[in-house]
Amino acid sequence: MSELVFRTATLADVPALVALVESAYRGDASRQGWTTEADLLGGQRIDSASLSETMSKPDSVVMIAERDQQMLGCAHLERQGTSAYFGMFAVVPTLQGGGVGAAILERCERYVRETWHCSAIRMSVIWSRNELIAWYTRRGYAPTGERKPFPYGDARFGEPKRADLYFEVYAKAL
């Protein structure tokens, strides 16, 4: 099997990125992996317009992992002063648990450290995602104690199936 190849996404990648992210987080396809949010949220995870807007911002990139020219995963990075925000992390559901996600996370950490000279990386995780939080913890991320409200009523972020959702912020020194 060939090695993963990493590259920065272009606007031409938006349709494939939207399909990848939706497949990893929403609907029945997402249940093939372990990162599904289908029991917590319905509706969309991302759309082409908001992704294009995100990618067009300064200090914002989407990293893509490919093998044999097939998109296997992605993550969004945004420089925020001396730290970077890590989000929109997705891996093809049937490949989850096979090391692709760990490789993407490592590549993103290296990118923000070497390219943007950031000293930390931060992320927000829905508080009840225990298995995912444990995965990040094993990779050196720790809770900051900061919480962010879930954007109830904004369909751009999905349709909540529970009334108790919020985000916990995790960070790692680089």
C-alpha positions in Angstrom: 0.0 0.0 0.0 1.4 3.4 -0.9 2.1 6.1 1.6 -0.2 9.0 2.4 0.4 12.2 0.5 -0.6 15.5 2.1 -1.6 18.6 0.3 -3.5 21.9 0.9 -7.0 21.9 -0.5 -8.1 24.2 -3.3 -11.6 25.5 -4.0 -11.8 22.8 -6.7 -11.8 20.2 -3.8 -14.8 21.7 -2.0 -17.4 19.2 -3.4 -15.3 16.2 -2.5 -14.5 17.6 0.9 -18.2 18.3 1.7 -19.0 14.7 0.8 -16.1 13.3 2.9 -17.1 15.4 6.0 -20.8 14.5 5.7 -20.0 10.8 5.3 -17.8 10.8 8.4 -20.2 12.7 10.7 -23.8 12.3 9.6 -26.3 9.7 8.4 -26.0 6.0 8.1 -22.7 6.0 6.2 -21.1 7.6 9.2 -22.0 4.6 11.3 -19.4 2.5 9.5 -16.8 4.4 11.5 -16.4 5.3 15.1 -16.5 9.1 14.8 -20.2 9.4 13.9 -22.3 12.2 15.4 -25.5 10.7 13.9 -27.0 9.9 17.3 -26.3 13.5 18.5 -27.0 15.6 15.4 -29.0 15.3 12.1 -28.9 17.7 9.2 -25.7 18.9 7.6 -22.2 19.1 9.1 -20.9 21.5 6.4 -21.9 23.0 3.1 -20.0 24.2 0.0 -20.6 27.9 0.6 -19.4 27.9 4.3 -16.4 25.7 3.4 -15.4 27.9 0.5 -15.7 31.0 2.8 -13.5 29.3 5.4 -10.9 28.3 2.9 -10.7 31.8 1.5 -9.8 33.4 4.8 -6.2 34.4 5.5 -4.4 32.0 7.9 -6.9 29.2 7.1 -6.1 26.0 5.3 -7.7 22.6 4.8 -5.1 19.8 4.8 -6.0 16.7 2.7 -4.6 13.2 3.0 -4.6 11.1 -0.1 -3.4 7.7 -1.2 -3.3 6.7 -4.8 -5.0 10.1 -5.6 -8.0 9.1 -3.4 -9.1 11.6 -0.7 -9.0 9.7 2.6 -9.2 12.4 5.1 -9.0 16.1 5.9 -8.7 18.7 8.6 -9.1 22.5 8.8 -6.4 24.6 10.4 -6.7 28.3 11.3 -4.0 30.4 12.8 -5.2 32.3 15.9 -2.3 34.3 17.2 0.3 32.0 18.7 -2.0 29.0 18.5 -3.9 27.2 15.8 -7.4 25.9 15.7 -7.9 22.3 14.5 -11.3 21.3 13.2 -13.4 19.6 10.5 -11.3 16.5 11.0 -12.7 13.7 8.9 -11.6 10.2 7.7 -13.5 7.9 5.3 -15.6 5.9 7.8 -14.4 2.5 6.6 -10.8 3.5 7.1 -11.2 4.9 10.6 -9.1 3.1 13.2 -6.4 2.3 10.6 -3.9 5.1 11.3 -5.0 7.7 8.7 -6.5 10.0 11.3 -3.4 9.8 13.5 -1.2 10.6 10.5 -3.4 13.6 9.6 -3.3 15.0 13.1 0.5 14.6 13.3 0.9 16.3 9.9 -1.3 19.2 11.0 0.6 19.7 14.2 3.8 19.8 12.3 2.4 22.2 9.8 1.2 24.8 12.4 4.5 24.5 14.3 6.8 24.8 11.3 4.8 27.0 8.9 3.0 29.3 11.3 5.4 28.9 14.3 2.5 28.3 16.6 3.2 27.0 20.1 -0.1 25.3 20.7 -3.0 23.7 18.9 -6.6 23.8 20.1 -9.9 22.1 19.3 -13.5 21.9 20.4 -15.2 18.5 21.0 -18.8 17.8 22.0 -18.6 16.9 25.7 -20.2 13.5 25.3 -17.8 12.2 22.7 -15.9 10.1 25.3 -14.2 7.7 22.8 -13.0 10.6 20.7 -11.9 12.6 23.7 -9.9 9.6 24.9 -8.3 9.3 21.4 -7.1 13.0 21.6 -6.0 12.5 25.2 -3.7 9.6 24.2 -2.1 12.1 21.7 -1.3 14.7 24.3 -4.4 16.9 24.3 -5.8 18.1 27.6 -9.0 20.0 28.6 -8.5 23.7 29.0 -11.6 24.1 31.3 -13.1 26.3 28.6 -16.6 25.5 27.4 -18.4 26.8 24.3 -22.2 26.7 23.8 -23.6 24.6 20.9 -25.2 26.9 18.3 -28.8 25.7 18.8 -31.1 27.1 16.2 -28.4 27.5 13.5 -29.1 24.7 11.0 -25.6 25.3 9.4 -24.2 23.3 12.4 -26.7 20.5 12.3 -30.0 19.6 14.0 -29.4 18.6 17.6 -31.1 15.5 18.9 -30.4 16.4 22.5 -30.8 19.5 24.6 -27.5 19.2 26.6 -24.8 19.7 23.9 -21.8 22.0 24.4 -18.2 21.9 23.4 -15.2 21.4 25.6 -11.9 22.9 24.4 -8.8 20.8 24.3 -5.2 22.0 23.7 -1.7 20.6 23.2 1.6 22.5 23.5 3.7 22.0 20.4 
